[in-house]
């Protein structure tokens, strides 16, 4: 009797799990999560010290990848790397603006990805508290700040194109605060506004 009861319970649990997996696999956020995004926007980074106000700014591209898992059909948690690069940004010193050559301004971060979906509309809001770093490459020489706190926010919508893949668009904002290196360094404040194409498997 015990063996029959154990078998019945095991079959019921496995059967329920199979139904849940089959039913939840189509147009539902469950299990493994992969998100890829690429887009463009505007990045601005500024700092002040010793009577000098310096700002680097320009239009550039971004890329991001997120890996994680769905905790509920509306909530996904994972890890994300995101990066932004502006080639030949403008530089402004005390209000005087000039262009640059052979220069790349980059802002990147790695952090915890928290995504909430509004279903069945498949609208989403993502917050990514991150460790961020700002760098400038000038003629092959890279200057980097210390790591600092960064926050990336995105709001978007995706449309299902298969049982598990969705594609869409989002608008996003990122901010990072980073101390420069050296003695008594200034703090760089960076802001990014962009639009990105996204593709998600879940």
HUFENHU-V422681 format. One record per residue. N is the residue number from 1. PSI is psi as a letter, one per 40 degrees, with the letter a starting at -180 (none if undefined). OMEGA is omega in whole degrees, -180 to 180 (999 if undefined). BURIAL is I if it has 24 or more other ideal C-beta (glycine too) atoms within 12 Angstrom, else O. Layout:
N|PSI|OMEGA|BURIAL, N|PSI|OMEGA|BURIAL
//
This chain:
1|d|179|O, 2|d|-178|O, 3|d|178|O, 4|d|-180|O, 5|d|179|O, 6|d|179|O, 7|d|-180|O, 8|d|179|O, 9|d|-180|O, 10|d|180|O, 11|d|179|O, 12|d|180|O, 13|d|180|O, 14|d|178|O, 15|d|179|O, 16|d|179|O, 17|d|179|O, 18|d|178|O, 19|d|-179|O, 20|d|-179|O, 21|d|-178|O, 22|d|-178|O, 23|d|-175|O, 24|e|-174|O, 25|d|-175|O, 26|h|175|O, 27|f|179|I, 28|i|178|I, 29|h|180|I, 30|i|176|I, 31|a|-175|O, 32|i|-178|O, 33|h|174|I, 34|h|178|I, 35|h|176|I, 36|h|178|I, 37|i|176|I, 38|i|-178|I, 39|a|-178|I, 40|i|-180|I, 41|a|-176|I, 42|h|179|I, 43|h|177|I, 44|h|179|I, 45|h|-177|I, 46|i|178|I, 47|i|180|I, 48|h|176|O, 49|h|174|O, 50|f|179|O, 51|e|179|O, 52|h|174|O, 53|h|-174|O, 54|h|176|I, 55|h|173|I, 56|h|-176|I, 57|i|177|I, 58|i|179|I, 59|h|-178|O, 60|a|-178|I, 61|i|179|I, 62|i|176|I, 63|i|178|I, 64|i|175|I, 65|h|179|I, 66|h|178|I, 67|h|180|O, 68|a|-178|I, 69|i|177|O, 70|h|176|I, 71|d|174|O, 72|i|177|O, 73|e|-180|I, 74|e|-174|O, 75|h|180|I, 76|h|176|I, 77|i|-179|I, 78|a|179|I, 79|i|-179|I, 80|h|166|I, 81|h|177|I, 82|i|-178|I, 83|i|-178|I, 84|h|179|I, 85|h|176|I, 86|h|180|I, 87|h|-180|O, 88|g|178|O, 89|i|171|I, 90|i|176|I, 91|h|180|I, 92|h|179|O, 93|h|-179|O, 94|f|176|O, 95|e|179|O, 96|h|-174|O, 97|i|177|O, 98|i|177|O, 99|i|179|O, 100|i|174|O, 101|i|179|O, 102|f|-177|O, 103|h|177|I, 104|h|176|I, 105|h|-177|I, 106|h|175|I, 107|h|-179|I, 108|i|-180|I, 109|i|173|I, 110|h|-174|I, 111|a|179|I, 112|h|-177|I, 113|h|179|I, 114|h|-175|I, 115|h|177|I, 116|h|-180|I, 117|h|171|I, 118|h|-176|O, 119|i|8|I, 120|e|-178|O, 121|d|-177|O, 122|f|168|I, 123|i|-179|O, 124|i|175|I, 125|h|-179|I, 126|h|172|I, 127|h|-178|I, 128|g|172|I, 129|h|-169|I, 130|i|164|I, 131|h|-175|I, 132|i|177|I, 133|h|178|I, 134|h|179|I, 135|i|175|I, 136|h|176|I, 137|h|-179|O, 138|h|178|O, 139|f|179|O, 140|e|177|O, 141|h|-176|O, 142|h|176|O, 143|h|-175|I, 144|i|172|I, 145|i|169|I, 146|i|174|O, 147|i|180|O, 148|a|-180|I, 149|h|177|O, 150|i|178|I, 151|h|177|I, 152|h|178|I, 153|i|179|I, 154|i|174|I, 155|h|-177|I, 156|a|178|I, 157|i|176|I, 158|i|178|I, 159|h|179|O, 160|h|177|I, 161|e|173|O, 162|a|-180|O, 163|d|-174|O, 164|e|-178|I, 165|h|173|O, 166|i|177|I, 167|i|-178|I, 168|a|-178|I, 169|i|172|I, 170|i|169|I, 171|i|-174|I, 172|i|178|I, 173|i|176|I, 174|i|176|I, 175|i|177|I, 176|i|177|I, 177|h|-173|I, 178|h|174|I, 179|h|175|I, 180|i|178|I, 181|i|-180|O, 182|a|-178|O, 183|h|-179|O, 184|f|-173|O, 185|i|173|O, 186|i|177|I, 187|h|178|O, 188|h|174|I, 189|h|-176|I, 190|i|178|I, 191|h|-179|I, 192|h|172|I, 193|h|-177|I, 194|i|176|I, 195|h|-177|I, 196|i|170|I, 197|h|-178|I, 198|i|174|I, 199|h|-174|I, 200|h|171|I, 201|h|-179|I, 202|none|999|I
//
